[in-house]
């Protein structure tokens, strides 16, 4: 799962859409269809990663803070950004959605789900907001040694976009050890399958939020997915989560 970007500019926020458009989307789509996840190599530069991670102490950028241990989510904490989103995230979210919505519509068709997603992210957000899902969901996660994130799904309401993206902002081996991104897949009448996704600073993983279609010998069926993060052994790990539906 190594869908790489072609040669691109230095990636200031104004160039992110160009950079996202230059990714190998046929390869990404193929990996999402076959595995339920795909790596987007070097989506952000180290400078962009450090700039986003540096926002964490400033509560002016966020609408809420969640301490995972208080809710049985694991250990560690995260904060949901408030609107207006920081420029880089505000551009990245619709740029990624523009390509992922085709995958989402294909998946729903294959699973016999009638819902279809519009081409533009703004139109999908309008659908969410009209249903009372108006709170932004992009989030910044912070882990210390001993922290982890239990397997879960980010649903938040009636309207759920079937894919999301997590971007590793820290460098494994330098900033932290441990802390691998983990995805599990539960197929009917079968044991769960686990996928550990290797990432370096600036890499992103696109993955299924809830379920995806799988072609079997008797037709297409749905498999259920959950994601999490294994225990941080040392250091500090920051991750940017890009969720495309808003929350109630």
C-alpha positions in Angstrom: 0.0 0.0 0.0 2.3 2.7 -1.3 0.4 5.1 -3.5 3.0 7.8 -4.1 2.7 11.3 -5.4 4.3 12.4 -8.6 6.8 15.3 -8.4 5.1 18.3 -6.8 5.8 21.7 -5.4 7.0 22.4 -1.8 3.4 22.1 -0.6 2.4 25.4 1.0 -1.3 25.3 1.8 -2.2 27.1 -1.5 -0.7 24.2 -3.5 -2.3 21.3 -1.6 -5.1 20.8 -4.1 -2.5 20.5 -6.9 -0.4 18.1 -4.8 -3.5 15.9 -3.9 -4.6 15.8 -7.5 -1.1 14.5 -8.5 -1.4 11.4 -6.3 -1.8 8.1 -8.1 -5.5 7.8 -7.5 -6.0 4.7 -9.7 -3.5 2.9 -7.5 -5.1 4.3 -4.3 -8.5 3.2 -5.4 -7.3 -0.3 -6.2 -5.7 -0.6 -2.8 -8.9 0.7 -1.0 -11.0 -1.8 -3.0 -8.7 -4.8 -2.2 -7.5 -3.9 1.4 -9.9 -1.3 2.8 -6.9 1.1 3.2 -4.2 2.8 1.2 -1.1 4.8 2.0 -0.7 8.3 0.6 3.1 8.8 0.7 4.4 12.3 1.6 1.0 14.0 1.6 2.4 16.7 3.9 5.9 18.0 4.3 7.8 17.8 7.6 7.3 21.6 8.0 3.6 21.3 7.5 3.5 18.4 10.0 5.3 20.4 12.7 3.1 23.4 12.1 -0.1 21.5 12.6 1.2 19.6 15.7 2.3 22.9 17.2 -1.3 24.1 17.3 -2.2 21.5 20.0 -1.5 23.7 23.1 -3.5 26.6 21.7 -7.2 26.0 22.6 -8.3 28.9 20.4 -8.2 26.5 17.4 -10.4 23.8 19.0 -14.0 23.3 20.1 -13.4 20.5 22.6 -10.8 18.2 24.2 -11.3 14.5 24.8 -9.2 12.6 27.4 -9.6 9.0 26.2 -9.2 7.3 29.5 -12.3 9.0 30.9 -14.5 7.4 28.2 -12.9 4.0 27.8 -11.4 4.9 24.5 -7.8 4.0 25.5 -5.1 6.4 26.8 -4.1 9.7 25.3 -6.1 12.7 24.2 -7.4 14.6 21.2 -9.0 17.9 20.3 -11.6 18.7 17.6 -10.9 21.7 15.5 -13.4 24.5 15.5 -14.7 26.4 12.4 -13.1 28.1 10.6 -10.5 25.4 10.2 -6.8 26.2 9.8 -6.1 27.0 6.1 -4.1 23.9 5.4 -6.9 21.6 6.8 -9.6 23.6 5.1 -8.0 23.0 1.8 -6.9 19.5 2.3 -10.4 18.2 3.4 -12.3 19.0 0.1 -9.3 18.1 -2.0 -9.2 14.6 -0.7 -13.0 14.3 -0.7 -13.1 15.1 -4.4 -11.3 11.9 -5.2 -12.6 9.7 -2.5 -16.3 10.3 -3.2 -16.0 8.2 -6.4 -14.8 5.3 -4.2 -17.6 5.9 -1.7 -20.3 5.9 -4.4 -18.9 2.7 -5.9 -18.8 1.0 -2.5 -22.4 1.9 -1.7 -23.6 0.7 -5.1 -21.8 -2.6 -4.6 -23.4 -3.0 -1.1 -26.8 -2.1 -2.3 -26.9 1.1 -0.3 -29.0 3.9 -2.1 -27.0 6.9 -0.6 -24.8 8.7 -3.1 -22.3 11.5 -2.4 -22.1 14.8 -4.3 -18.9 15.7 -6.2 -18.1 18.7 -4.0 -17.4 18.4 -0.3 -19.4 21.7 0.4 -22.5 20.0 -1.0 -22.1 17.0 1.3 -21.5 19.3 4.4 -24.7 21.1 3.5 -26.5 17.8 3.7 -24.9 17.1 7.1 -25.7 20.6 8.5 -29.3 20.4 7.4 -29.6 17.2 9.4 -28.2 18.9 12.5 -24.6 17.6 12.0 -22.8 21.0 12.1 -19.8 20.5 14.4 -16.5 20.0 12.6 -14.8 16.7 13.0 -11.1 17.1 11.9 -9.1 16.4 15.0 -5.5 16.5 16.3 -4.5 13.5 18.5 -1.6 13.5 21.0 -0.1 10.3 22.5 2.6 9.9 25.2 4.5 6.8 26.3 2.0 4.2 27.4 -0.9 5.7 25.4 -3.0 3.8 22.8 -6.3 4.1 20.9 -8.8 1.3 21.2 -10.4 -0.1 18.0 -13.3 2.1 17.1 -15.3 3.7 14.3 -15.9 7.5 13.8 -19.6 7.7 12.9 -21.1 10.9 14.7 -24.6 10.9 13.2 -27.0 9.8 10.5 -24.8 11.0 7.6 -21.5 9.2 7.4 -18.9 9.4 4.6 -17.5 5.9 4.2 -13.8 6.8 4.2 -11.5 9.0 6.3 -7.8 9.9 6.4 -5.2 9.9 9.2 -1.9 11.8 8.7 1.1 11.0 10.8 2.7 14.3 12.0 5.6 12.8 14.0 8.6 10.7 12.8 8.8 7.1 14.0 12.1 6.2 15.6 12.9 9.9 16.3 9.9 11.4 18.0 8.3 8.1 19.2 8.5 4.3 19.1 5.6 1.9 18.9 2.3 3.5 18.0 1.4 1.6 14.8 -1.8 2.3 13.0 -4.0 -0.8 13.2 -7.0 -1.8 11.1 -9.2 -4.9 11.7 -11.7 -6.4 9.4 -14.5 -8.7 10.5 -15.9 -10.9 7.8 -19.1 -12.9 8.3 -18.5 -16.3 9.9 -14.7 -15.8 9.8 -12.1 -14.7 12.3 -11.0 -11.0 12.2 -8.1 -9.9 10.0 -5.6 -7.3 11.2 -3.6 -4.9 9.1 -0.7 -2.9 10.5 0.0 0.1 8.3 3.6 1.4 8.2 3.8 5.2 8.1 6.5 7.9 8.2 6.1 11.6 9.0 3.8 13.2 6.4 2.3 9.9 5.2 -1.4 9.5 5.3 -3.6 6.4 5.4 -7.1 6.5 3.8 -9.4 3.8 5.1 -12.9 2.6 5.5 -14.9 4.2 8.4 -17.4 1.5 9.0 -17.8 -1.2 6.3 -16.7 -1.9 2.7 -17.7 -4.4 0.0 -15.8 -7.6 -0.6 -16.4 -9.9 -3.6 -17.0 -13.5 -2.5 -17.8 -16.7 -4.4 -21.5 -16.1 -3.9 -21.5 -12.3 -4.7 -20.7 -9.2 -2.8 -20.9 -8.9 1.0 -20.1 -6.3 3.6 -17.2 -6.5 6.0 -17.0 -4.4 9.2 -13.8 -2.4 10.0 -12.4 -0.8 13.1 -9.2 1.2 13.5 -6.9 2.1 16.4 -3.3 2.8 17.5 -1.0 0.4 19.3 0.8 1.3 22.5 3.3 4.1 22.3 6.6 2.8 23.7 8.4 6.1 24.1 8.2 9.7 23.1 5.3 11.7 21.7 3.1 11.0 18.6 0.8 13.5 16.9 -1.8 12.6 14.2 -4.2 14.7 12.2 -7.5 13.0 11.5 -9.5 14.2 8.5 -13.2 13.1 8.8 -15.5 14.3 6.0 -18.8 14.2 7.8 -19.6 16.7 10.6 -21.0 15.7 14.0 -24.3 16.4 15.9 
